[in-house]
Amino acid sequence: MSECKLNHSKHDIQNKYDQQQEYLPEEVRELFQVFLNKEHPQSTLNTIFHLLKKYDLAESSEQQRRNEQLKEIVC
């Protein structure tokens, strides 16, 4: 992923999650509910946003890689 100069808000994360949640595995969706109710550093929010961005268009191997990263971060 290329580095983004924008800072993504918690609201941005929620919107992106809402767009992609049907494509995410259940175990990741369950973790997100807890994650979204807590405060996080800006760098974490930016990383999460980019892992969710275009998730539905990613190949299965890329989705699996992102799932692992998402689980590490949101757990």
MDTraj code that builds the backbone (N, CA, C; nanometers):
import mdtraj as md
import numpy as np

residues = "MET SER GLU CYS LYS LEU ASN HIS SER LYS HIS ASP ILE GLN ASN LYS TYR ASP GLN GLN GLN GLU TYR LEU PRO GLU GLU VAL ARG GLU LEU PHE GLN VAL PHE LEU ASN LYS GLU HIS PRO GLN SER THR LEU ASN THR ILE PHE HIS LEU LEU LYS LYS TYR ASP LEU ALA GLU SER SER GLU GLN GLN ARG ARG ASN GLU GLN LEU LYS GLU ILE VAL CYS".split()
xyz = np.array([
    [0.0837, -0.1176, 0.0000],
    [0.0000, 0.0000, 0.0000],
    [0.0882, 0.1239, 0.0000],
    [0.0489, 0.2219, -0.0769],
    [0.1246, 0.3463, -0.0762],
    [0.0851, 0.4280, 0.0459],
    [0.1762, 0.5139, 0.0855],
    [0.1506, 0.5940, 0.2044],
    [0.0529, 0.7066, 0.1710],
    [-0.0432, 0.7240, 0.2568],
    [-0.1468, 0.8247, 0.2385],
    [-0.1171, 0.9424, 0.3306],
    [-0.1365, 1.0604, 0.2804],
    [-0.1102, 1.1814, 0.3595],
    [-0.2335, 1.2275, 0.4374],
    [-0.3472, 1.1629, 0.4142],
    [-0.4701, 1.1996, 0.4845],
    [-0.4811, 1.1259, 0.6168],
    [-0.5328, 1.1939, 0.7156],
    [-0.5659, 1.1291, 0.8414],
    [-0.7135, 1.0930, 0.8376],
    [-0.7417, 0.9674, 0.8638],
    [-0.8786, 0.9184, 0.8582],
    [-0.9379, 0.9172, 0.9985],
    [-1.0582, 0.9677, 1.0087],
    [-1.1262, 0.9761, 1.1379],
    [-1.1930, 0.8433, 1.1726],
    [-1.2356, 0.8356, 1.2957],
    [-1.3111, 0.7181, 1.3400],
    [-1.4387, 0.7039, 1.2557],
    [-1.4971, 0.8158, 1.2202],
    [-1.6161, 0.8164, 1.1352],
    [-1.5837, 0.7585, 0.9967],
    [-1.4676, 0.7934, 0.9419],
    [-1.4238, 0.7373, 0.8134],
    [-1.4108, 0.5851, 0.8231],
    [-1.3547, 0.5397, 0.9340],
    [-1.3363, 0.3958, 0.9550],
    [-1.4728, 0.3271, 0.9615],
    [-1.5633, 0.3864, 1.0356],
    [-1.6976, 0.3282, 1.0483],
    [-1.7650, 0.3197, 0.9112],
    [-1.7559, 0.4252, 0.8332],
    [-1.8170, 0.4243, 0.6997],
    [-1.7547, 0.3188, 0.6094],
    [-1.6222, 0.3103, 0.6117],
    [-1.5538, 0.2123, 0.5274],
    [-1.5869, 0.0707, 0.5742],
    [-1.5914, 0.0513, 0.7045],
    [-1.6298, -0.0788, 0.7590],
    [-1.7726, -0.1149, 0.7152],
    [-1.8643, -0.0206, 0.7245],
    [-2.0027, -0.0453, 0.6836],
    [-2.0111, -0.0873, 0.5369],
    [-1.9272, -0.0283, 0.4537],
    [-1.9257, -0.0621, 0.3113],
    [-1.8695, -0.2020, 0.2852],
    [-1.7769, -0.2444, 0.3691],
    [-1.7043, -0.3687, 0.3428],
    [-1.7434, -0.4864, 0.4323],
    [-1.8235, -0.4629, 0.5335],
    [-1.8465, -0.5674, 0.6337],
    [-1.9038, -0.6968, 0.5760],
    [-1.9855, -0.6899, 0.4743],
    [-2.0433, -0.8122, 0.4180],
    [-1.9372, -0.9009, 0.3527],
    [-1.8219, -0.8449, 0.3207],
    [-1.7136, -0.9207, 0.2580],
    [-1.6123, -0.9736, 0.3592],
    [-1.6193, -0.9220, 0.4811],
    [-1.5244, -0.9616, 0.5848],
    [-1.5698, -1.0898, 0.6533],
    [-1.4750, -1.1737, 0.6962],
    [-1.5130, -1.2937, 0.7702],
    [-1.5743, -1.2565, 0.9056],
    [-1.6582, -1.3419, 0.9569],
    [-1.7296, -1.3144, 1.0816],
    [-1.6348, -1.2836, 1.1966],
    [-1.5250, -1.3563, 1.2055],
    [-1.4311, -1.3344, 1.3167],
    [-1.3743, -1.1922, 1.3160],
    [-1.3540, -1.1358, 1.1996],
    [-1.3048, -0.9978, 1.1897],
    [-1.4173, -0.9009, 1.2244],
    [-1.5369, -0.9266, 1.1764],
    [-1.6513, -0.8386, 1.2061],
    [-1.6767, -0.8313, 1.3565],
    [-1.6676, -0.9434, 1.4253],
    [-1.6905, -0.9456, 1.5707],
    [-1.5878, -0.8593, 1.6433],
    [-1.4636, -0.8662, 1.6019],
    [-1.3578, -0.7867, 1.6642],
    [-1.3768, -0.6373, 1.6400],
    [-1.4326, -0.6031, 1.5263],
    [-1.4514, -0.4622, 1.4929],
    [-1.5494, -0.3930, 1.5855],
    [-1.6481, -0.4616, 1.6322],
    [-1.7470, -0.3985, 1.7196],
    [-1.6799, -0.3445, 1.8458],
    [-1.5888, -0.4191, 1.9009],
    [-1.5155, -0.3742, 2.0199],
    [-1.4163, -0.2640, 1.9815],
    [-1.3456, -0.2845, 1.8738],
    [-1.2455, -0.1882, 1.8270],
    [-1.3064, -0.0500, 1.8069],
    [-1.4204, -0.0435, 1.7438],
    [-1.4821, 0.0853, 1.7102],
    [-1.5322, 0.1615, 1.8323],
    [-1.5453, 0.0938, 1.9440],
    [-1.5917, 0.1597, 2.0663],
    [-1.4778, 0.2149, 2.1515],
    [-1.3540, 0.2030, 2.1049],
    [-1.2383, 0.2503, 2.1799],
    [-1.1664, 0.3592, 2.1022],
    [-1.0812, 0.4308, 2.1720],
    [-0.9967, 0.5328, 2.1083],
    [-0.8672, 0.4671, 2.0605],
    [-0.8153, 0.5171, 1.9472],
    [-0.6938, 0.4599, 1.8889],
    [-0.6060, 0.5705, 1.8317],
    [-0.4753, 0.5445, 1.8254],
    [-0.3842, 0.6432, 1.7656],
    [-0.4188, 0.6660, 1.6176],
    [-0.3847, 0.7821, 1.5691],
    [-0.4136, 0.8161, 1.4296],
    [-0.3503, 0.7174, 1.3326],
    [-0.2309, 0.6734, 1.3607],
    [-0.1633, 0.5783, 1.2709],
    [-0.2413, 0.4473, 1.2589],
    [-0.3019, 0.4039, 1.3689],
    [-0.3827, 0.2814, 1.3663],
    [-0.5072, 0.3017, 1.2815],
    [-0.5725, 0.4153, 1.2985],
    [-0.6920, 0.4447, 1.2183],
    [-0.6576, 0.4486, 1.0697],
    [-0.5480, 0.5101, 1.0356],
    [-0.5069, 0.5169, 0.8951],
    [-0.4787, 0.3779, 0.8383],
    [-0.4111, 0.2951, 0.9155],
    [-0.3809, 0.1593, 0.8703],
    [-0.5078, 0.0794, 0.8492],
    [-0.5990, 0.0850, 0.9438],
    [-0.7255, 0.0123, 0.9327],
    [-0.8029, 0.0580, 0.8096],
    [-0.8084, 0.1889, 0.7889],
    [-0.8806, 0.2412, 0.6731],
    [-0.8264, 0.1800, 0.5441],
    [-0.6951, 0.1755, 0.5310],
    [-0.6358, 0.1257, 0.4073],
    [-0.6455, -0.0257, 0.3937],
    [-0.6546, -0.0966, 0.5038],
    [-0.6785, -0.2406, 0.4949],
    [-0.8211, -0.2695, 0.4495],
    [-0.9136, -0.1827, 0.4864],
    [-1.0537, -0.2001, 0.4461],
    [-1.0801, -0.1479, 0.3044],
    [-1.0023, -0.0499, 0.2632],
    [-1.0249, 0.0142, 0.1331],
    [-1.0143, -0.0888, 0.0203],
    [-1.1189, -0.0958, -0.0607],
    [-1.1274, -0.1861, -0.1760],
    [-1.1064, -0.3332, -0.1380],
    [-1.1383, -0.3665, -0.0142],
    [-1.1268, -0.5050, 0.0317],
    [-1.2058, -0.5990, -0.0591],
    [-1.3260, -0.5568, -0.0966],
    [-1.4131, -0.6405, -0.1787],
    [-1.3553, -0.6693, -0.3169],
    [-1.2663, -0.5845, -0.3654],
    [-1.2077, -0.6025, -0.4983],
    [-1.0757, -0.6799, -0.4948],
    [-1.0239, -0.7024, -0.3763],
    [-0.8947, -0.7716, -0.3627],
    [-0.9102, -0.9207, -0.3915],
    [-0.8031, -0.9792, -0.4424],
    [-0.8011, -1.1238, -0.4645],
    [-0.8064, -1.1943, -0.3300],
    [-0.8470, -1.3178, -0.3327],
    [-0.8649, -1.3951, -0.2097],
    [-0.7375, -1.4009, -0.1252],
    [-0.6219, -1.4170, -0.1879],
    [-0.4961, -1.4214, -0.1115],
    [-0.4683, -1.2865, -0.0442],
    [-0.5012, -1.1792, -0.1122],
    [-0.4838, -1.0455, -0.0549],
    [-0.5830, -1.0224, 0.0585],
    [-0.7049, -1.0692, 0.0425],
    [-0.8037, -1.0582, 0.1507],
    [-0.7563, -1.1337, 0.2738],
    [-0.6996, -1.2512, 0.2543],
    [-0.6499, -1.3307, 0.3664],
    [-0.5369, -1.2573, 0.4383],
    [-0.4471, -1.1967, 0.3622],
    [-0.3370, -1.1195, 0.4216],
    [-0.3927, -1.0030, 0.5030],
    [-0.4899, -0.9345, 0.4469],
    [-0.5512, -0.8221, 0.5176],
    [-0.6254, -0.8697, 0.6423],
    [-0.6932, -0.9832, 0.6323],
    [-0.7632, -1.0389, 0.7490],
    [-0.6668, -1.0602, 0.8642],
    [-0.5515, -1.1163, 0.8351],
    [-0.4520, -1.1414, 0.9395],
    [-0.4044, -1.0104, 1.0016],
    [-0.3801, -0.9113, 0.9205],
    [-0.3364, -0.7813, 0.9712],
    [-0.4476, -0.7159, 1.0528],
    [-0.5700, -0.7225, 1.0030],
    [-0.6829, -0.6649, 1.0763],
    [-0.6989, -0.7312, 1.2125],
    [-0.6893, -0.8635, 1.2168],
    [-0.7046, -0.9350, 1.3444],
    [-0.5954, -0.8938, 1.4422],
    [-0.4731, -0.8789, 1.3938],
    [-0.3632, -0.8365, 1.4818],
    [-0.3890, -0.6982, 1.5412],
    [-0.4395, -0.6083, 1.4602],
    [-0.4582, -0.4710, 1.5039],
    [-0.5803, -0.4553, 1.5924],
    [-0.6925, -0.5132, 1.5552],
    [-0.8160, -0.4890, 1.6271],
    [-0.8352, -0.5783, 1.7495],
    [-0.7514, -0.6757, 1.7637],
    [-0.7638, -0.7682, 1.8761],
    [-0.7185, -0.7084, 2.0061],
])
top = md.Topology()
chain = top.add_chain()
for i, resn in enumerate(residues, 1):
    res = top.add_residue(resn, chain, resSeq=i)
    for name in ("N", "CA", "C"):
        top.add_atom(name, md.element.get_by_symbol(name[0]), res)
traj = md.Trajectory(xyz[None], top)
